[in-house]
């Protein structure tokens, strides 16, 4: 949240999604290089964390940019989008049978990077929140930290 206020919601989303895709690629390369399984699993967890951590940011951008009377429709469309994962799992299963799991992983990385590209066009549309928004939050955090030190 603090990062998105400093650099922008779309910018933070793109950054996290690209880090996630890069970790996925590193995971594939680590697996192919026969690195320790703990490294491969750690990269998977890091990758998944980065990729999934942006859902609230993208939903807030969507809801801020549609008329309030149409938010229900867009929210329903987003729910359909989330359900489409079951269809992609079927395609992924077919691809694994045809080409193998590593091919499927490379395709997944490519699709994730391509799906991030449209967010780049929103950099100009979705404004970075002003520093005045950060100030009350920062002051609140600082006052809580100072209160914690005083009570000890």
N, C-alpha and C positions, 0 to 999 in steps of 0.2 A: 504494500500500500504506500509506504513512504517513497519507494523508488518510483512508483507510477506518478506520484505527485511532483517529483523532481524532474523527471524526464518526459512524462506523458504516458497516458494509459496505452495508447497504440504502440508507442516506442518500447515500453516495458514488455508488452505482449510479444512484439517481434523479437526483442532481445532474448526473452525466455524461451520462445519457440525455437529460435536458432541455436541456442545453447543446448536445448533438448535434442534437436536433430544432430548436432555435433557429438553429443554424448552417445547417441544411438550409433552413429558411424564409428566412434571409438570402441563401442561395445562389440560391433561386428568385427572390426579389425583385431581387437584383443582376442576374441573367440577364434578367429582364423589363425592367429599367431600362437595359439595354444597357451595363452596366459592363464594365470591362476583363476579358478572359477570365482573366487571371492571378488576379484577385480571386475570380471564380466558382470556379476550380479550387482555389484555396487554401481557400476555405470548404468545398468538397467534401472535401478532405483532412482538415481539422480536424474536420469533422462525422463522417467515417468513423472517425477516430482515437478520438473520444470515445465513439461508439456501440459500437465493437468492444472498447474497453479494459475493459469491465465483465464480460466473460465469466468470468474467473477468480473474481471476487467472487461472482457469482450461483451459480456451481458450488459454491463453498465454503459458501455459505449453504444450498444444497440438501443437500449431503453432510453438513453438521453437524446437519441437522434430520430426517434419515431414519435409521431403525435400520440398523446396520452390515450386517445380513444382507439388507437390501433395496437397498443402494447400487448393486448391479449392474443391477437393474431400472430404477432411476431414471436411471442413467447411460445405459442403452440408450434410454430414453424421450427423454432429452436429445439423443442422436444422431439419433433420428427427427425431432425438432423441427428440428435443423439441416438435415436433408435436405429438410424441407418448403419450403425456399427455392426449390427447383426448381419446385414447384407454384405458388408465388407469382410466379415469373418468367413462367410461362405465363399466369396471370391478368393480370399486368402487361402482357404483350405484347398480350393481347386488349384491355385498357383503352386502351392507346396507340392501337391501331387504331380504337377507337370514339370516344375523347374527346381524344386527343392526349397528349403526354408531360407537359405541365405539369399537367394534371388528375391524372395518375398520381403526380406528385411531391407534390401537395397531399394526395392520399389516403395516401401513404406517411407524410408527417409526422403526419397525424391518427392513423393506426394506431400509429405509434411512441409518440406521447403517450398514447394509450389503453392500450397494452401496459405502460406505465410505472406507471399508476395502481394496479394490484394491489400493487406493491412498497410503496406508502405504508402499506398495512395491515400490513406486516411490521415497521414501525418499532418497534412495541411488543413484537413477538415475538422479534426478533433483537436481542440486547443489543449495545450499544456496548462494545468491549473496554476494559478498565480501563487507566488510565495506567501501572499496573505492567508491563503488557505492552510499552508503548512505552519504558520506561526502559532496559532492557538494550540494545535496538536503538539508541536515541539515544546511549547511552554508547559502544557499539561504533563508531558512526559518528564520534563526537567523537574517540575514541582513534585511529582511523585517520587522521583529518584532522591531528591533532597529530603523529602519526608521520610523515606526509608532509612536514610543515613542518620536522621535525627532520632528515630525511635530505637536504634540499636544501642 
